[in-house]
Amino acid sequence: MATPQPAQRVDLRDLYRVIRWFISIRWVATIGVPLTLVTAQFILKIELAYPALYGTAGFLGMINLVYSLLHWRNADRHWTVNHYTALFHVQILVDYLVLLLLVYFSGFLENPFIYFFVFHVLLTSFIFPPAIMWMYVVGLMMLIAAVTSAECLGWVPHFTLSDVSLVSYCSNALPRSAGLCATLAISAYLITSIRLRIEAKGRAIEIELNRYKNLDRIKSNFILQVTHELRGPIAAVSGYHDMILRGITGEIGDKTASSLQKAERRTTNLLTIIDEMIDYAYMRSESESRYRWTEIQVDRSLTEMVDKHLTHAQGRRISIQVDCEPGLTIQSNRDLFDITLGNLINNAIKYSPADTTITVSAHRDGEDIKLQVSDQGYGIEADQLEQIFEEFYRTRHARELERDGTGLGLPIVKRAVESLGGRIRVYSEVNRGTRFDIWLPRDEQHQDSVEERDIETHSHH
Ligand code: ADP
């Protein structure tokens, strides 16, 4: 999580964007200025210092070409914020000079285009901290005052736009320059205060978001602790059930055995639920970067995982087949890999009738491996297929079949697969079976970016 940006810092992306923007605006000016000049010279037939004006426009085009080349060559390279900031300051100063020359040679305060200075003030206030922006604004005001004074004192010639005498130009100079300066100052003030307000809001939101994330982490850790505490005693109870059932503690009658078997089934279900909650809380409290990556022998992992579920499956007269490409290995996280496979196999057993087969397979698929867990079970209705990955969601049918269940299994699988950089798809047909396809990158380098991860659901009807 990025820490909130202090208001004083210049953001490289903003700067980069504004520079590109300025370059485009300057290209418009490079074409627009000569066009305006041609119109003034040949159509409106206004007397102006044309050589100086065309020269300035040419200079603008040339310098903008230099900026474009610099910008284009150094984009995404080793230029830092400081380089860009320096380049931007140079650009602003040169722009001021160019605009000043253009309006100076075409009437200065008489020329309405002198208000174009406002654009620069607006854009610089987006980028720079208020102090620097005000320096520019005050500098600009002083420059305008200096040129006006020099014109009226006769130190530099005044190039009139509308044939007014110097006396009448100078008698209007004070209100005109005051109006211009006030416009510059007000624009700067407005933009700066809007920007500071937006930034303050952004920071407040970020702080709030971090607070919620923290609370969420605390909650997950709490669940993790509580479920861990619960697991120990319940596992012990299950162990004692087992001992009594095996007759280790002495002979027991059939009735006792039958009741105890029921108790044991419920205890095992409870343990499964607790394990799911532990996995879920673990996934929520752990950040992806903390997962350890190791080499996994897919063949062995699959067989081990199937063996773990064999008693459960046999108890329901369900057989499990493993079909794995020999020698297949992936770089992945063992915990997440096991959680994924374990949950899918467990679901396949839970939601299949007796005398059916579950197939677990793994094959190479380009840079990925493709894992498949398919069953010949009850299937999932098409309209519920989207929801099964949601937390605590259980289908109606599932609730009827299995009283105990959390609806956390598939959300855990989804998170695990995402953390491993993979993707998951489900295909299902009611009363025919369900198949989960998972693609996992074979090594860390080929992990997809977050944007590309997806879940797809498919149903055959
Ligand atoms: P739980 O199994 O605890 O209900 P899950 O998150 O593992 O929760 O699964 C969500 C729902 O998806 C289940 O309630 C069930 O309806 C459905 N489901 C998952 N796997 C299968 C499957 N192999 N066959 C049929 N339905 C399934």
Boltz pocket constraint, residues with backbone or C-beta under 6 A from the ligand:
constraints:
  - pocket:
      binder: B
      contacts: [[A, 343], [A, 344], [A, 347], [A, 348], [A, 350], [A, 351], [A, 375], [A, 377], [A, 378], [A, 379], [A, 380], [A, 388], [A, 390], [A, 393], [A, 394], [A, 395], [A, 396], [A, 397], [A, 398], [A, 399], [A, 404], [A, 405], [A, 406], [A, 407], [A, 408], [A, 409], [A, 410], [A, 411], [A, 434]]
      max_distance: 6.0
